[in-house]
Amino acid sequence: MVLAGWHPGERTIQAKLDYARAMNLYQGYTLVEDCLPLEHRIFHHKNLAFVPVTTLDATGRPWGSLLSKSGEPGFITIPDDTTLIMKVDVGDGDPIAENLSNANDGGKLIAGLGIEFSTRRRNKFAGWISSIEQSGSSMELTLKINQALG
């Protein structure tokens, strides 16, 4: 487990808005895991047709991208509880291509949110990119996950 409970800044905002008591009911939802539980691995592989992610540019500014492979589930594989592999197509002008130009150094951060609209289920993940393979507009990103929530 990486973090349990609300961040101190979040608790301060909740108190100022008089939501602290109500938000205590959701304490279990704030558990941040240091790996992808089996439930998350199945969800990301079988249920998702796309994943919004955030990467940082060379100056540290965050940029959003929508990753997918033909809009179909199955573009994500998860060989173990800390590795997530995405085989995606990247559109022209998507900032992820430039942001990940030096990703094979293992130091590029990435965060994503798996969303299943029909059930409103959401699972978040964060980590770093350990390797990238690129062929034309297709990329294979291997992520090392160190935070998962959902």
Solvent accessible surface area in square Angstrom, and as a share of the most:
residue,aa,sasa,rsa
1,M,139,0.62
2,V,72,0.41
3,L,81,0.40
4,A,62,0.48
5,G,10,0.09
6,W,45,0.16
7,H,115,0.51
8,P,81,0.51
9,G,35,0.34
10,E,70,0.31
11,R,122,0.45
12,T,70,0.41
13,I,93,0.47
14,Q,10,0.05
15,A,64,0.49
16,K,157,0.66
17,L,110,0.55
18,D,134,0.69
19,Y,122,0.46
20,A,40,0.31
21,R,213,0.78
22,A,46,0.36
23,M,48,0.21
24,N,97,0.50
25,L,150,0.75
26,Y,128,0.49
27,Q,78,0.35
28,G,68,0.65
29,Y,94,0.36
30,T,10,0.06
31,L,70,0.35
32,V,19,0.11
33,E,48,0.22
34,D,68,0.35
35,C,29,0.18
36,L,0,0.00
37,P,43,0.27
38,L,109,0.54
39,E,110,0.49
40,H,9,0.04
41,R,55,0.20
42,I,86,0.43
43,F,1,0.01
44,H,1,0.00
45,H,69,0.31
46,K,134,0.57
47,N,56,0.29
48,L,1,0.00
49,A,30,0.23
50,F,52,0.22
51,V,0,0.00
52,P,41,0.26
53,V,4,0.02
54,T,55,0.32
55,T,3,0.02
56,L,59,0.29
57,D,22,0.11
58,A,106,0.82
59,T,110,0.64
60,G,41,0.39
61,R,138,0.50
62,P,92,0.58
63,W,102,0.36
64,G,55,0.53
65,S,11,0.07
66,L,109,0.54
67,L,1,0.00
68,S,24,0.15
69,K,73,0.31
70,S,94,0.60
71,G,44,0.42
72,E,105,0.47
73,P,65,0.41
74,G,37,0.36
75,F,12,0.05
76,I,0,0.00
77,T,58,0.34
78,I,29,0.15
79,P,87,0.55
80,D,66,0.34
81,D,56,0.29
82,T,47,0.27
83,T,9,0.05
84,L,0,0.00
85,I,33,0.17
86,M,0,0.00
87,K,102,0.43
88,V,1,0.00
89,D,58,0.30
90,V,14,0.08
91,G,49,0.48
92,D,155,0.80
93,G,81,0.78
94,D,32,0.16
95,P,36,0.23
96,I,0,0.00
97,A,40,0.31
98,E,140,0.63
99,N,7,0.04
100,L,2,0.01
101,S,82,0.53
102,N,102,0.52
103,A,0,0.00
104,N,99,0.51
105,D,107,0.55
106,G,25,0.24
107,G,55,0.53
108,K,42,0.18
109,L,104,0.52
110,I,4,0.02
111,A,42,0.32
112,G,9,0.08
113,L,50,0.25
114,G,0,0.00
115,I,33,0.17
116,E,35,0.15
117,F,144,0.60
118,S,105,0.68
119,T,86,0.50
120,R,193,0.71
121,R,69,0.25
122,R,109,0.40
123,N,1,0.01
124,K,87,0.37
125,F,5,0.02
126,A,23,0.18
127,G,4,0.04
128,W,87,0.30
129,I,0,0.00
130,S,38,0.24
131,S,40,0.26
132,I,22,0.11
133,E,115,0.51
134,Q,105,0.46
135,S,87,0.56
136,G,68,0.65
137,S,67,0.43
138,S,38,0.24
139,M,4,0.02
140,E,57,0.25
141,L,0,0.00
142,T,24,0.14
143,L,0,0.00
144,K,64,0.27
145,I,4,0.02
146,N,62,0.32
147,Q,77,0.34
148,A,1,0.01
149,L,32,0.16
150,G,50,0.48
